[in-house]
Amino acid sequence: MDFEKIASTYGTPCFVYDFDNISKKYDELKMAFKARKSLVCYAVKANSNLSLLQHLGNTGAGADCVSVGEIRRAICAGIKPYKIIFSGVGKKDSEIEFALLQDILLVNIESSQELICVEQVAKKLGKKARISVRINPNIDPKTHSYISTGLHENKFGVDIDEAKRLYIYVKSSKYLEPIGVHMHIGSQLTQLQPIRDAVAIVANLARNLKALDIDIKFFDVGGGLAIKYTDEKLINMTDYSQMILDELHGLDVTIVAEPGRYIVGQSGYLLTKVLYEKTNESKRFVIVDAAMNDFIRPALYQEAHKINLYGKTTQGSLCSIVGPVCESGDFFAKNIKFPATKSGDLVIINDTGAYGYTMSSNYNTRGKAVQVAVQGGADRCISRAETFDDMIKLEIEFIKGVI
């Protein structure tokens, strides 16, 4: 990939996505379940660019959405409603109504009060809402606390006993149809055993529900498979799929997976240019034109990303790579060995395809970065850089005078 040409053409900061690798990662997961009925619903929150969603939709992917905005993005990108799942712990009535009117595959229920809301909206519309219940199996996923979702201390899902009560209620409702069960214990998962434990618990529930004549058609194993940012040990895809198939033995269900990071994480790069270097006594800083508003993962999760100086392989001396934002948390790396730089040098931050642009902001009134796709060796812009006018367009009409 010619990063220098891309940076010269589109400017920096710039997110670059390898669409060919995105297809490869989708195919790997889909093929892992080729022996069973399966549906891969890409987790839109990881990267919601419309061109990227359209690309995944063209490969056959569905969409796991956690807001009405993500549902609208998926539909806008051409993903069929019958492949869309609506998740999330807090859904407004208006969002539920929109989802039901679009006739999406199902709504994931995360509390008893939410279930009642969905039933009331469905009754108002004269429709029957297809639902699944998200189970919180109280399994420690062994990951960062911010992205752990399967413990009772987390806000997600309901416990097994509550889930049974909800399914029994749903069975007797005129406006609800129980068609699935759902689990997702966290993200950046590097150990197979916690996933196995959770699948076993939820599979046992599914068998009990079928015994009660509740026809569960979809078993959603969630997502969360880790990628390698530095030295993480990864779960083998064959081991992962075989484990799930083993635990679901005897259950005639469609397996649903919700990968996000796994598909797009290592397919993305953030290109940024060196503004200048500085030293405070013995402390060396390389200051670049990207900042925490563009890519917040290092500051938010204290996660390390591999960073390269384009065209140079020497280690150099210790430095911190930082951005222009007025925060001490505005950094991409601390105390790493890095070659000597000069103004204009190109720096590549790797593995930024997931939770990069989608978590970016206009902090310090900085426009969001340009996004570029590379496919078959050709590059194209899929979202231009934000301008100052873009950032103030929702505010400008409310002030007096002229800028």
Buried (B, 14 or more C-beta within 10 A) or exposed (E): EEBEEBBEEBBBBBBBBBBBBBBEBBEBBBEBBEEBEBBBBBBBBBBBBBBBBBBBBEBEBBBBBBBBEBBEBBBEBEBBBEBBBBBBBEBEEEBBBBBBEBEBBBBBBBBBEBBBBBBEBBBEBEBBBBBBBBBBBBBEBBBBEEBBBBBEEBEBBBEBEBBBEBBEBBBEBEBBBBBBBBBBBBBBBBBBEBBBBBBBBBBEBBEBBBEEEBEBBBBBBBBBBBBEBEEEEEBEBEEBBBBBBEBBEEBEBBBBBBBBBBBBBBBBBBBBBBBEBEEEEEEBBBBBBBBBBBBBBBBBBEBBBEBBBEEBEEEBEEBBBBBBBEBEEBBBBEEBEBBBBEEEBBBBBBBBBBBBBBBBEEBBEBBBBBBBBBBEEEBEBBBBBBEEEEBBEEEEEEEEEEE
